[in-house]
Amino acid sequence: MKKRILVLFLIVSTVLQAQSIDYNTKRGYAANGYDVVSYFEGKPQEGLKEISTKYDGINYKFSNQEHLAEFKANPEKYIPQYGGYCAYAVAVSSKKVSINPETYEIKDGKLYLFYNAGRTNTLELWRNESTNELRAKADMNWKKIKH
């Protein structure tokens, strides 16, 4: 009986681990090491190694202790959409593309990050097209590629 319970536990543990979301952790942290709470204040800032935490297996840095406390009180509120990958790329091509941490949008209380390099600013593309349609496509595509 104990052996069966142990085997069942190992199977369930393996399945749950396999379902974890693939987060964009460039530089070892979510949002390229930027303080995810600072986005909601309209001033994205790099976080400090000394003020960090781990949530859902992902490292987060913060610019001050207050932001760390806010995150710990409600982490789901601050986690970037689509694992922190470029929202436009997820919507249009169903691809996980790195982001520029200073190119973002807060919409309906959610943080969306975007690629911005050279002549391509996907936030501008996102805003020039139907944002609601793009979010619906990104939501659908993310279900397929999030692992």
Beta strands, then each sheet from edge to edge (+ up, - down):
strand 1: 48-55
strand 2: 58-62
strand 3: 100-107
strand 4: 110-114
strand 5: 116-117
strand 6: 120-121
sheet 1: 1+ 2-
sheet 2: 3+ 4-
sheet 3: 5+ 6-
end
